[in-house]
Amino acid sequence: MATVTKTIHKTTGDYSTIAAWEAATNLNSGADIWKGVISDAAAYDEAVTINAGGTGTSSYIWLTADSAVAHAGVAGTGHARMNYTGTATDAIEIASSFVRVDWLEIQRSGGSFGNSDEAIRVSSGADDVLIDYCILWAATSTQSDTDGIYIGASASNPVNVSNSVIYGWVRGGIHLQQFSGNNTVVVNADHNTVAYVGQGTDEAPYNLNQAGTATSTLNTYNSVAMGRISGTNRDIHLFAQNASSVCVLAGSHNAVNSVTTAGAGTNTQNQTSSVAATDGVVDSAPATAGVYVTDYTGVTTFDFTPVDHANNVILEAGTNRQGSDRKSVV
């Protein structure tokens, strides 16, 4: 196995666009890792579909940033990023299994959001996906069904989202959806902050929306899911629409104030050891028990670095996830 590393840079890279790097994918009969490294701080305004088809944990597609231009946890300029201003599609669509995307800021901006525009869409049948250390946000979305990450059906192996910050999306931060058949959606979400998301009836930072005989399972640990753009507080929403639909929420040591359920199906909550903030929002002014971050004053300046304060419930002890079987490309 070899890692074939190619640079993506507007002027001096092996490829000048992310799409060109993806189109050139060569996994050498399933024996290589095809790694694209963004090495400049330009805002890549493009929509990319990753469908080259990884074959396993030793042969997959990997899009990342050079350490010299990796973000420091806060959106802005000066680091590797995408800012897609188009409409009616996703910034990144993951349409094949064994794909890894990490250390990128991905923003959707502009005034022309279309139907189901996401930062990342994991299509039906794309399994063993890892999204890690990403900042996924929207500044101007008014379209009702935009998500940070949309996840369709997956098979027995999960989609993994970890160490990421997701905010500003009207429908869901992480949205699990399957409307027909008996497919299964499984997501493992560790060490994420999903906040300032959702303003409609069935929308929330974490949103499970199943119909037919489909089943969705969200396993989330050591994460914040809190604070809607507007409307009644709803941090995790389970919506098993039909009698045969199933939504399962599992995990532990999360900061979540409100879990709501709806629909005629089975909604199961197996969370343990989670904490609730009395004010129900993410903010930057410690007073009573809550979730407190450095800057929560405006979507273009949000900084979710935790404030070191006795009332900050997200600084409580979590659960050790080291060595967990994530079945992903790591």
TORKOL-4160 file (C-alpha; in steps of 0.2 Angstrom, whole numbers, padded with zeros to 4 digits, m for minus):
330
<pt num="1" X="0000" Y="0000" Z="0000"/>
<pt num="2" X="0006" Y="0017" Z="m0004"/>
<pt num="3" X="m0001" Y="0035" Z="0000"/>
<pt num="4" X="m0001" Y="0045" Z="m0016"/>
<pt num="5" X="m0001" Y="0063" Z="m0011"/>
<pt num="6" X="m0005" Y="0077" Z="m0022"/>
<pt num="7" X="m0006" Y="0095" Z="m0018"/>
<pt num="8" X="m0021" Y="0107" Z="m0022"/>
<pt num="9" X="m0015" Y="0125" Z="m0024"/>
<pt num="10" X="m0023" Y="0139" Z="m0035"/>
<pt num="11" X="m0006" Y="0142" Z="m0044"/>
<pt num="12" X="0008" Y="0130" Z="m0039"/>
<pt num="13" X="m0001" Y="0113" Z="m0035"/>
<pt num="14" X="m0002" Y="0097" Z="m0044"/>
<pt num="15" X="m0020" Y="0102" Z="m0046"/>
<pt num="16" X="m0028" Y="0120" Z="m0046"/>
<pt num="17" X="m0045" Y="0114" Z="m0041"/>
<pt num="18" X="m0052" Y="0101" Z="m0029"/>
<pt num="19" X="m0063" Y="0094" Z="m0043"/>
<pt num="20" X="m0048" Y="0091" Z="m0054"/>
<pt num="21" X="m0039" Y="0081" Z="m0040"/>
<pt num="22" X="m0054" Y="0070" Z="m0037"/>
<pt num="23" X="m0056" Y="0067" Z="m0056"/>
<pt num="24" X="m0038" Y="0061" Z="m0057"/>
<pt num="25" X="m0041" Y="0048" Z="m0043"/>
<pt num="26" X="m0030" Y="0032" Z="m0046"/>
<pt num="27" X="m0031" Y="0019" Z="m0032"/>
<pt num="28" X="m0020" Y="0007" Z="m0042"/>
<pt num="29" X="m0032" Y="m0008" Z="m0042"/>
<pt num="30" X="m0037" Y="m0004" Z="m0024"/>
<pt num="31" X="m0020" Y="m0004" Z="m0017"/>
<pt num="32" X="m0017" Y="0015" Z="m0013"/>
<pt num="33" X="m0023" Y="0030" Z="m0003"/>
<pt num="34" X="m0027" Y="0044" Z="m0014"/>
<pt num="35" X="m0023" Y="0060" Z="m0004"/>
<pt num="36" X="m0027" Y="0078" Z="m0009"/>
<pt num="37" X="m0018" Y="0091" Z="0002"/>
<pt num="38" X="m0024" Y="0109" Z="0000"/>
<pt num="39" X="m0009" Y="0119" Z="0003"/>
<pt num="40" X="m0015" Y="0137" Z="0001"/>
<pt num="41" X="m0028" Y="0148" Z="0010"/>
<pt num="42" X="m0038" Y="0152" Z="m0005"/>
<pt num="43" X="m0057" Y="0151" Z="m0004"/>
<pt num="44" X="m0061" Y="0136" Z="m0016"/>
<pt num="45" X="m0078" Y="0141" Z="m0024"/>
<pt num="46" X="m0083" Y="0124" Z="m0031"/>
<pt num="47" X="m0095" Y="0109" Z="m0029"/>
<pt num="48" X="m0086" Y="0092" Z="m0029"/>
<pt num="49" X="m0092" Y="0075" Z="m0030"/>
<pt num="50" X="m0081" Y="0061" Z="m0023"/>
<pt num="51" X="m0086" Y="0045" Z="m0031"/>
<pt num="52" X="m0070" Y="0037" Z="m0036"/>
<pt num="53" X="m0074" Y="0022" Z="m0025"/>
<pt num="54" X="m0062" Y="0017" Z="m0010"/>
<pt num="55" X="m0061" Y="m0001" Z="m0007"/>
<pt num="56" X="m0056" Y="m0002" Z="0012"/>
<pt num="57" X="m0046" Y="0005" Z="0026"/>
<pt num="58" X="m0030" Y="0003" Z="0016"/>
<pt num="59" X="m0037" Y="0010" Z="0000"/>
<pt num="60" X="m0047" Y="0026" Z="0002"/>
<pt num="61" X="m0050" Y="0044" Z="m0004"/>
<pt num="62" X="m0043" Y="0057" Z="0008"/>
<pt num="63" X="m0046" Y="0076" Z="0006"/>
<pt num="64" X="m0036" Y="0087" Z="0019"/>
<pt num="65" X="m0026" Y="0102" Z="0023"/>
<pt num="66" X="m0008" Y="0105" Z="0024"/>
<pt num="67" X="m0003" Y="0108" Z="0042"/>
<pt num="68" X="0004" Y="0125" Z="0038"/>
<pt num="69" X="m0014" Y="0131" Z="0032"/>
<pt num="70" X="m0025" Y="0120" Z="0044"/>
<pt num="71" X="m0038" Y="0130" Z="0054"/>
<pt num="72" X="m0036" Y="0133" Z="0072"/>
<pt num="73" X="m0055" Y="0129" Z="0076"/>
<pt num="74" X="m0062" Y="0146" Z="0071"/>
<pt num="75" X="m0069" Y="0151" Z="0054"/>
<pt num="76" X="m0061" Y="0164" Z="0044"/>
<pt num="77" X="m0047" Y="0168" Z="0032"/>
<pt num="78" X="m0029" Y="0162" Z="0032"/>
<pt num="79" X="m0032" Y="0143" Z="0031"/>
<pt num="80" X="m0038" Y="0129" Z="0020"/>
<pt num="81" X="m0056" Y="0132" Z="0016"/>
<pt num="82" X="m0071" Y="0130" Z="0004"/>
<pt num="83" X="m0084" Y="0144" Z="0001"/>
<pt num="84" X="m0096" Y="0138" Z="m0011"/>
<pt num="85" X="m0108" Y="0152" Z="m0018"/>
<pt num="86" X="m0118" Y="0142" Z="m0030"/>
<pt num="87" X="m0135" Y="0134" Z="m0029"/>
<pt num="88" X="m0145" Y="0118" Z="m0030"/>
<pt num="89" X="m0130" Y="0106" Z="m0025"/>
<pt num="90" X="m0118" Y="0102" Z="m0011"/>
<pt num="91" X="m0101" Y="0109" Z="m0008"/>
<pt num="92" X="m0095" Y="0091" Z="m0006"/>
<pt num="93" X="m0105" Y="0075" Z="m0010"/>
<pt num="94" X="m0098" Y="0059" Z="m0004"/>
<pt num="95" X="m0105" Y="0046" Z="m0016"/>
<pt num="96" X="m0094" Y="0031" Z="m0013"/>
<pt num="97" X="m0088" Y="0022" Z="0002"/>
<pt num="98" X="m0071" Y="0024" Z="0011"/>
<pt num="99" X="m0069" Y="0042" Z="0010"/>
<pt num="100" X="m0060" Y="0054" Z="0023"/>
<pt num="101" X="m0062" Y="0073" Z="0024"/>
<pt num="102" X="m0053" Y="0082" Z="0038"/>
<pt num="103" X="m0046" Y="0099" Z="0043"/>
<pt num="104" X="m0056" Y="0109" Z="0031"/>
<pt num="105" X="m0068" Y="0124" Z="0034"/>
<pt num="106" X="m0083" Y="0122" Z="0022"/>
<pt num="107" X="m0095" Y="0137" Z="0021"/>
<pt num="108" X="m0110" Y="0140" Z="0010"/>
<pt num="109" X="m0113" Y="0158" Z="0007"/>
<pt num="110" X="m0122" Y="0169" Z="m0006"/>
<pt num="111" X="m0141" Y="0173" Z="m0007"/>
<pt num="112" X="m0146" Y="0158" Z="m0019"/>
<pt num="113" X="m0147" Y="0143" Z="m0008"/>
<pt num="114" X="m0157" Y="0129" Z="m0017"/>
<pt num="115" X="m0166" Y="0114" Z="m0011"/>
<pt num="116" X="m0156" Y="0102" Z="0000"/>
<pt num="117" X="m0140" Y="0112" Z="m0001"/>
<pt num="118" X="m0127" Y="0106" Z="0011"/>
<pt num="119" X="m0109" Y="0108" Z="0016"/>
<pt num="120" X="m0107" Y="0089" Z="0015"/>
<pt num="121" X="m0120" Y="0076" Z="0008"/>
<pt num="122" X="m0116" Y="0057" Z="0011"/>
<pt num="123" X="m0126" Y="0049" Z="m0002"/>
<pt num="124" X="m0136" Y="0032" Z="0000"/>
<pt num="125" X="m0124" Y="0018" Z="0000"/>
<pt num="126" X="m0108" Y="0027" Z="0005"/>
<pt num="127" X="m0102" Y="0018" Z="0020"/>
<pt num="128" X="m0086" Y="0019" Z="0031"/>
<pt num="129" X="m0085" Y="0038" Z="0029"/>
<pt num="130" X="m0075" Y="0049" Z="0041"/>
<pt num="131" X="m0078" Y="0068" Z="0043"/>
<pt num="132" X="m0065" Y="0075" Z="0056"/>
<pt num="133" X="m0059" Y="0092" Z="0062"/>
<pt num="134" X="m0070" Y="0101" Z="0050"/>
<pt num="135" X="m0079" Y="0118" Z="0052"/>
<pt num="136" X="m0096" Y="0118" Z="0043"/>
<pt num="137" X="m0106" Y="0133" Z="0043"/>
<pt num="138" X="m0119" Y="0144" Z="0033"/>
<pt num="139" X="m0120" Y="0163" Z="0034"/>
<pt num="140" X="m0135" Y="0168" Z="0024"/>
<pt num="141" X="m0146" Y="0152" Z="0022"/>
<pt num="142" X="m0165" Y="0155" Z="0022"/>
<pt num="143" X="m0169" Y="0139" Z="0013"/>
<pt num="144" X="m0179" Y="0127" Z="0025"/>
<pt num="145" X="m0169" Y="0111" Z="0021"/>
<pt num="146" X="m0151" Y="0115" Z="0022"/>
<pt num="147" X="m0139" Y="0105" Z="0032"/>
<pt num="148" X="m0121" Y="0105" Z="0038"/>
<pt num="149" X="m0121" Y="0086" Z="0035"/>
<pt num="150" X="m0135" Y="0076" Z="0026"/>
<pt num="151" X="m0133" Y="0057" Z="0028"/>
<pt num="152" X="m0144" Y="0045" Z="0018"/>
<pt num="153" X="m0144" Y="0026" Z="0019"/>
<pt num="154" X="m0129" Y="0017" Z="0025"/>
<pt num="155" X="m0126" Y="m0001" Z="0026"/>
<pt num="156" X="m0119" Y="m0011" Z="0041"/>
<pt num="157" X="m0104" Y="0001" Z="0043"/>
<pt num="158" X="m0106" Y="0019" Z="0049"/>
<pt num="159" X="m0103" Y="0037" Z="0045"/>
<pt num="160" X="m0092" Y="0045" Z="0058"/>
<pt num="161" X="m0091" Y="0063" Z="0062"/>
<pt num="162" X="m0079" Y="0069" Z="0075"/>
<pt num="163" X="m0070" Y="0084" Z="0082"/>
<pt num="164" X="m0081" Y="0096" Z="0071"/>
<pt num="165" X="m0090" Y="0112" Z="0073"/>
<pt num="166" X="m0107" Y="0114" Z="0064"/>
<pt num="167" X="m0118" Y="0130" Z="0064"/>
<pt num="168" X="m0129" Y="0141" Z="0055"/>
<pt num="169" X="m0140" Y="0128" Z="0045"/>
<pt num="170" X="m0159" Y="0130" Z="0044"/>
<pt num="171" X="m0164" Y="0112" Z="0045"/>
<pt num="172" X="m0150" Y="0101" Z="0053"/>
<pt num="173" X="m0132" Y="0101" Z="0059"/>
<pt num="174" X="m0131" Y="0083" Z="0057"/>
<pt num="175" X="m0147" Y="0076" Z="0048"/>
<pt num="176" X="m0151" Y="0058" Z="0046"/>
<pt num="177" X="m0164" Y="0054" Z="0033"/>
<pt num="178" X="m0171" Y="0039" Z="0024"/>
<pt num="179" X="m0189" Y="0040" Z="0017"/>
<pt num="180" X="m0192" Y="0023" Z="0010"/>
<pt num="181" X="m0187" Y="0004" Z="0011"/>
<pt num="182" X="m0179" Y="m0005" Z="0025"/>
<pt num="183" X="m0162" Y="0004" Z="0024"/>
<pt num="184" X="m0151" Y="0008" Z="0039"/>
<pt num="185" X="m0143" Y="0025" Z="0044"/>
<pt num="186" X="m0129" Y="0023" Z="0057"/>
<pt num="187" X="m0119" Y="0038" Z="0063"/>
<pt num="188" X="m0106" Y="0039" Z="0076"/>
<pt num="189" X="m0103" Y="0057" Z="0082"/>
<pt num="190" X="m0089" Y="0061" Z="0095"/>
<pt num="191" X="m0083" Y="0077" Z="0102"/>
<pt num="192" X="m0093" Y="0089" Z="0091"/>
<pt num="193" X="m0101" Y="0106" Z="0094"/>
<pt num="194" X="m0118" Y="0108" Z="0084"/>
<pt num="195" X="m0126" Y="0124" Z="0089"/>
<pt num="196" X="m0137" Y="0138" Z="0081"/>
<pt num="197" X="m0146" Y="0126" Z="0069"/>
<pt num="198" X="m0164" Y="0124" Z="0065"/>
<pt num="199" X="m0179" Y="0136" Z="0065"/>
<pt num="200" X="m0193" Y="0125" Z="0058"/>
<pt num="201" X="m0206" Y="0113" Z="0066"/>
<pt num="202" X="m0195" Y="0097" Z="0064"/>
<pt num="203" X="m0178" Y="0104" Z="0064"/>
<pt num="204" X="m0164" Y="0103" Z="0076"/>
<pt num="205" X="m0145" Y="0103" Z="0078"/>
<pt num="206" X="m0146" Y="0084" Z="0077"/>
<pt num="207" X="m0161" Y="0078" Z="0067"/>
<pt num="208" X="m0166" Y="0060" Z="0064"/>
<pt num="209" X="m0180" Y="0059" Z="0051"/>
<pt num="210" X="m0186" Y="0041" Z="0045"/>
<pt num="211" X="m0200" Y="0034" Z="0036"/>
<pt num="212" X="m0205" Y="0018" Z="0028"/>
<pt num="213" X="m0197" Y="0003" Z="0038"/>
<pt num="214" X="m0180" Y="0012" Z="0039"/>
<pt num="215" X="m0170" Y="0013" Z="0055"/>
<pt num="216" X="m0158" Y="0027" Z="0060"/>
<pt num="217" X="m0146" Y="0026" Z="0075"/>
<pt num="218" X="m0136" Y="0041" Z="0081"/>
<pt num="219" X="m0122" Y="0036" Z="0094"/>
<pt num="220" X="m0116" Y="0053" Z="0101"/>
<pt num="221" X="m0103" Y="0055" Z="0114"/>
<pt num="222" X="m0094" Y="0070" Z="0123"/>
<pt num="223" X="m0104" Y="0083" Z="0111"/>
<pt num="224" X="m0114" Y="0099" Z="0112"/>
<pt num="225" X="m0130" Y="0099" Z="0103"/>
<pt num="226" X="m0139" Y="0115" Z="0109"/>
<pt num="227" X="m0146" Y="0132" Z="0103"/>
<pt num="228" X="m0158" Y="0135" Z="0088"/>
<pt num="229" X="m0158" Y="0149" Z="0076"/>
<pt num="230" X="m0176" Y="0153" Z="0081"/>
<pt num="231" X="m0191" Y="0144" Z="0088"/>
<pt num="232" X="m0195" Y="0133" Z="0103"/>
<pt num="233" X="m0179" Y="0125" Z="0109"/>
<pt num="234" X="m0175" Y="0108" Z="0101"/>
<pt num="235" X="m0158" Y="0101" Z="0102"/>
<pt num="236" X="m0160" Y="0083" Z="0096"/>
<pt num="237" X="m0176" Y="0078" Z="0086"/>
<pt num="238" X="m0182" Y="0060" Z="0083"/>
<pt num="239" X="m0195" Y="0059" Z="0070"/>
<pt num="240" X="m0200" Y="0041" Z="0066"/>
<pt num="241" X="m0214" Y="0045" Z="0054"/>
<pt num="242" X="m0223" Y="0028" Z="0050"/>
<pt num="243" X="m0228" Y="0014" Z="0062"/>
<pt num="244" X="m0213" Y="0003" Z="0056"/>
<pt num="245" X="m0200" Y="0018" Z="0057"/>
<pt num="246" X="m0187" Y="0017" Z="0070"/>
<pt num="247" X="m0176" Y="0031" Z="0077"/>
<pt num="248" X="m0163" Y="0027" Z="0090"/>
<pt num="249" X="m0152" Y="0039" Z="0101"/>
<pt num="250" X="m0138" Y="0032" Z="0110"/>
<pt num="251" X="m0122" Y="0038" Z="0118"/>
<pt num="252" X="m0116" Y="0047" Z="0134"/>
<pt num="253" X="m0109" Y="0063" Z="0142"/>
<pt num="254" X="m0117" Y="0076" Z="0130"/>
<pt num="255" X="m0123" Y="0093" Z="0133"/>
<pt num="256" X="m0141" Y="0093" Z="0127"/>
<pt num="257" X="m0155" Y="0102" Z="0134"/>
<pt num="258" X="m0170" Y="0096" Z="0125"/>
<pt num="259" X="m0174" Y="0079" Z="0116"/>
<pt num="260" X="m0190" Y="0079" Z="0107"/>
<pt num="261" X="m0200" Y="0065" Z="0097"/>
<pt num="262" X="m0213" Y="0064" Z="0084"/>
<pt num="263" X="m0222" Y="0052" Z="0072"/>
<pt num="264" X="m0231" Y="0036" Z="0073"/>
<pt num="265" X="m0215" Y="0025" Z="0074"/>
<pt num="266" X="m0203" Y="0020" Z="0088"/>
<pt num="267" X="m0192" Y="0033" Z="0095"/>
<pt num="268" X="m0179" Y="0026" Z="0108"/>
<pt num="269" X="m0168" Y="0036" Z="0119"/>
<pt num="270" X="m0153" Y="0027" Z="0127"/>
<pt num="271" X="m0142" Y="0042" Z="0131"/>
<pt num="272" X="m0133" Y="0041" Z="0148"/>
<pt num="273" X="m0124" Y="0053" Z="0159"/>
<pt num="274" X="m0128" Y="0069" Z="0149"/>
<pt num="275" X="m0130" Y="0086" Z="0156"/>
<pt num="276" X="m0142" Y="0100" Z="0153"/>
<pt num="277" X="m0139" Y="0118" Z="0153"/>
<pt num="278" X="m0152" Y="0128" Z="0163"/>
<pt num="279" X="m0153" Y="0142" Z="0150"/>
<pt num="280" X="m0154" Y="0130" Z="0136"/>
<pt num="281" X="m0142" Y="0140" Z="0124"/>
<pt num="282" X="m0124" Y="0142" Z="0120"/>
<pt num="283" X="m0118" Y="0159" Z="0125"/>
<pt num="284" X="m0103" Y="0168" Z="0131"/>
<pt num="285" X="m0108" Y="0175" Z="0148"/>
<pt num="286" X="m0106" Y="0163" Z="0163"/>
<pt num="287" X="m0119" Y="0166" Z="0176"/>
<pt num="288" X="m0128" Y="0149" Z="0180"/>
<pt num="289" X="m0125" Y="0132" Z="0174"/>
<pt num="290" X="m0124" Y="0132" Z="0155"/>
<pt num="291" X="m0113" Y="0130" Z="0139"/>
<pt num="292" X="m0101" Y="0144" Z="0138"/>
<pt num="293" X="m0090" Y="0148" Z="0123"/>
<pt num="294" X="m0078" Y="0162" Z="0119"/>
<pt num="295" X="m0089" Y="0171" Z="0106"/>
<pt num="296" X="m0108" Y="0168" Z="0102"/>
<pt num="297" X="m0112" Y="0185" Z="0096"/>
<pt num="298" X="m0114" Y="0183" Z="0077"/>
<pt num="299" X="m0113" Y="0169" Z="0065"/>
<pt num="300" X="m0098" Y="0176" Z="0055"/>
<pt num="301" X="m0088" Y="0177" Z="0071"/>
<pt num="302" X="m0093" Y="0162" Z="0082"/>
<pt num="303" X="m0079" Y="0155" Z="0092"/>
<pt num="304" X="m0084" Y="0139" Z="0101"/>
<pt num="305" X="m0068" Y="0138" Z="0112"/>
<pt num="306" X="m0075" Y="0133" Z="0129"/>
<pt num="307" X="m0074" Y="0146" Z="0143"/>
<pt num="308" X="m0065" Y="0140" Z="0158"/>
<pt num="309" X="m0078" Y="0143" Z="0171"/>
<pt num="310" X="m0086" Y="0133" Z="0185"/>
<pt num="311" X="m0103" Y="0135" Z="0178"/>
<pt num="312" X="m0098" Y="0128" Z="0161"/>
<pt num="313" X="m0106" Y="0111" Z="0160"/>
<pt num="314" X="m0096" Y="0105" Z="0145"/>
<pt num="315" X="m0080" Y="0105" Z="0155"/>
<pt num="316" X="m0087" Y="0091" Z="0165"/>
<pt num="317" X="m0079" Y="0073" Z="0164"/>
<pt num="318" X="m0083" Y="0064" Z="0148"/>
<pt num="319" X="m0082" Y="0046" Z="0143"/>
<pt num="320" X="m0066" Y="0039" Z="0136"/>
<pt num="321" X="m0068" Y="0035" Z="0117"/>
<pt num="322" X="m0050" Y="0030" Z="0114"/>
<pt num="323" X="m0049" Y="0013" Z="0105"/>
<pt num="324" X="m0067" Y="0013" Z="0101"/>
<pt num="325" X="m0072" Y="0002" Z="0086"/>
<pt num="326" X="m0077" Y="0016" Z="0073"/>
<pt num="327" X="m0075" Y="0005" Z="0058"/>
<pt num="328" X="m0069" Y="0019" Z="0048"/>
<pt num="329" X="m0054" Y="0025" Z="0038"/>
<pt num="330" X="m0042" Y="0031" Z="0051"/>
